[in-house]
Amino acid sequence: MKTEELKKKLENKEDVLLLDVREKDEYERSVGIEGAENVPMGKVFVMANKGELPKNKKIVTICKTGGRCEIVARELKQKGFDIEHLEGGIES
């Protein structure tokens, strides 16, 4: 998902779960997106396997430059999640 599309969804108050998949220390020392939950990449997969992530809600993953969040989105999409990643990450 491109930055502009995410901005529109947030402005329109669409029901989107934002998952920032950076590690906690990285997340805490940098800029983020208001309302995003910090769930490190490895924990996202554990939560998905335990059924702790919604399959009936749009999920957007975020990281610093887009690499990690793309991996998470690709893997979870294969498991039936409605998920996309923020292209270019938080730096975009």
PEVENRA-V912530 format. One record per residue. NEAR is the number of other C-alpha atoms within 10 Angstrom. Layout:
near
NEAR
NEAR
This chain:
near
15
13
15
11
11
17
11
11
12
14
9
9
9
11
11
16
17
23
23
29
24
20
15
12
8
13
17
11
8
9
11
17
11
8
12
16
15
21
19
19
20
12
13
20
17
12
13
15
12
9
10
11
16
13
16
9
13
15
22
22
30
32
27
21
15
18
15
20
26
23
14
22
21
15
13
20
15
10
12
10
19
16
23
21
27
27
19
18
21
17
14
12
